[in-house]
């Protein structure tokens, strides 16, 4: 199957089916995620947007609070729209990790 054919197949999937595909791909890729990095000693080693010290759990917290992407980008001028795409993908495939980081920081 060519990439073009695969893309055509993926667009026909439901959101739930797409999420399942993303989860499967994330498992195969491992802990590596485009646009997201974990660096020991930086922000406690949690997942952050590359080139920044902005934790993914922080961005997800704003999204859960009802902030639109435009508001997040306006408040973080170093971020690009693509960074948010990467962050949301990471959140979708690492939900437990993000929820735990949120709980830990709320308790602190």
VOPAGU-2260 file (C-alpha; in pm, 1 decimal, decimal comma):
REM VOPAGU-2260
SITE   aa  ch    i         X         Y         Z
SITE  UNK   A    0       0,0       0,0       0,0
SITE  UNK   A    1     136,7     341,4     -91,9
SITE  UNK   A    2     132,5     635,1     152,1
SITE  UNK   A    3    -132,8     801,9     -66,0
SITE  UNK   A    4    -353,9     492,5     -46,2
SITE  UNK   A    5    -300,0     469,7     327,9
SITE  UNK   A    6    -400,9     833,6     374,3
SITE  UNK   A    7    -718,9     770,7     175,8
SITE  UNK   A    8    -799,6     475,4     401,6
SITE  UNK   A    9    -727,9     674,6     717,6
SITE  UNK   A   10    -955,6     962,2     619,5
SITE  UNK   A   11   -1244,9     715,3     593,9
SITE  UNK   A   12   -1202,4     603,3     957,2
SITE  UNK   A   13   -1411,4     731,3    1246,1
SITE  UNK   A   14   -1245,3     945,3    1514,7
SITE  UNK   A   15   -1236,0     647,4    1749,3
SITE  UNK   A   16   -1072,6     431,0    1483,6
SITE  UNK   A   17    -818,3     704,3    1409,2
SITE  UNK   A   18    -736,6     730,4    1779,8
SITE  UNK   A   19    -679,6     356,3    1787,4
SITE  UNK   A   20    -440,7     383,7    1491,2
SITE  UNK   A   21    -252,6     669,9    1657,4
SITE  UNK   A   22    -222,7     471,1    1979,6
SITE  UNK   A   23     -88,8     170,3    1791,5
SITE  UNK   A   24     164,0     382,8    1604,2
SITE  UNK   A   25     273,1     547,1    1928,3
SITE  UNK   A   26     335,8     205,5    2081,8
SITE  UNK   A   27     549,2     107,0    1785,7
SITE  UNK   A   28     742,4     433,5    1788,4
SITE  UNK   A   29     802,7     401,2    2160,8
SITE  UNK   A   30     858,2     700,6    2383,1
SITE  UNK   A   31     973,0     912,3    2091,0
SITE  UNK   A   32     713,4    1164,6    1976,0
SITE  UNK   A   33     762,4    1429,7    1708,2
SITE  UNK   A   34     787,3    1778,2    1851,6
SITE  UNK   A   35     791,4    1657,5    2212,2
SITE  UNK   A   36    1092,4    1572,6    2424,1
SITE  UNK   A   37    1177,3    1465,0    2776,2
SITE  UNK   A   38    1507,4    1590,0    2908,7
SITE  UNK   A   39    1629,5    1477,6    3251,6
SITE  UNK   A   40    1673,2    1779,2    3476,8
SITE  UNK   A   41    1455,5    2006,2    3261,7
SITE  UNK   A   42    1109,8    2074,5    3407,0
SITE  UNK   A   43    1142,4    1757,2    3611,2
SITE  UNK   A   44    1196,2    1546,4    3300,5
SITE  UNK   A   45     831,4    1572,4    3191,0
SITE  UNK   A   46     724,3    1591,2    2827,2
SITE  UNK   A   47     782,8    1940,8    2686,3
SITE  UNK   A   48     748,8    2106,9    2350,2
SITE  UNK   A   49    1087,4    2097,7    2175,1
SITE  UNK   A   50    1287,7    2421,8    2188,9
SITE  UNK   A   51    1097,4    2523,0    2503,5
SITE  UNK   A   52    1044,6    2444,4    2868,4
SITE  UNK   A   53     668,6    2436,6    2819,4
SITE  UNK   A   54     528,4    2115,5    2964,2
SITE  UNK   A   55     263,1    1934,8    2766,2
SITE  UNK   A   56      52,8    1889,1    3081,9
SITE  UNK   A   57      43,7    2269,0    3124,0
SITE  UNK   A   58     -88,9    2318,5    2771,7
SITE  UNK   A   59    -346,2    2045,3    2825,1
SITE  UNK   A   60    -452,4    2219,0    3145,7
SITE  UNK   A   61    -527,4    2536,6    2952,5
SITE  UNK   A   62    -718,3    2338,7    2691,6
SITE  UNK   A   63    -924,0    2168,6    2964,8
SITE  UNK   A   64    -991,9    2513,0    3113,6
SITE  UNK   A   65   -1150,0    2615,1    2784,8
SITE  UNK   A   66    -868,2    2813,2    2626,4
SITE  UNK   A   67    -873,7    2808,8    2248,0
SITE  UNK   A   68    -552,5    2748,6    2056,6
SITE  UNK   A   69    -531,8    3115,0    1955,4
SITE  UNK   A   70    -530,9    3219,6    2321,5
SITE  UNK   A   71    -263,5    2964,5    2408,8
SITE  UNK   A   72     -46,1    3078,6    2118,4
SITE  UNK   A   73     -95,2    3444,2    2214,8
SITE  UNK   A   74      20,1    3368,1    2569,5
SITE  UNK   A   75     316,6    3161,1    2453,5
SITE  UNK   A   76     466,8    3356,8    2161,5
SITE  UNK   A   77     746,9    3102,5    2112,3
SITE  UNK   A   78     494,0    2831,0    2030,7
SITE  UNK   A   79     375,7    2754,1    1680,3
SITE  UNK   A   80      47,1    2598,2    1578,0
SITE  UNK   A   81     234,9    2281,1    1483,3
SITE  UNK   A   82     363,5    2258,6    1841,3
SITE  UNK   A   83       6,5    2236,0    1965,5
SITE  UNK   A   84     -72,1    1964,1    1712,0
SITE  UNK   A   85     220,9    1764,7    1849,4
SITE  UNK   A   86     116,5    1833,9    2208,8
SITE  UNK   A   87    -244,9    1724,1    2151,2
SITE  UNK   A   88    -127,4    1408,1    1978,8
SITE  UNK   A   89     100,5    1334,8    2271,3
SITE  UNK   A   90    -183,0    1393,6    2517,1
SITE  UNK   A   91    -411,0    1159,5    2323,5
SITE  UNK   A   92    -160,8     874,7    2337,2
SITE  UNK   A   93     -16,9     941,4    2684,7
SITE  UNK   A   94    -335,4    1026,2    2875,9
SITE  UNK   A   95    -234,0     854,7    3202,0
SITE  UNK   A   96     104,2    1027,7    3205,5
SITE  UNK   A   97     -52,0    1371,0    3149,5
SITE  UNK   A   98    -324,9    1311,9    3409,8
SITE  UNK   A   99     -62,8    1202,8    3663,5
SITE  UNK   A  100     158,7    1506,1    3596,5
SITE  UNK   A  101    -145,5    1729,4    3636,5
SITE  UNK   A  102    -239,5    1564,0    3967,9
SITE  UNK   A  103     115,8    1591,3    4100,8
SITE  UNK   A  104     141,9    1958,6    4017,1
SITE  UNK   A  105    -203,5    2040,6    4154,4
SITE  UNK   A  106    -103,6    1874,4    4483,7
SITE  UNK   A  107     223,5    2070,1    4504,1
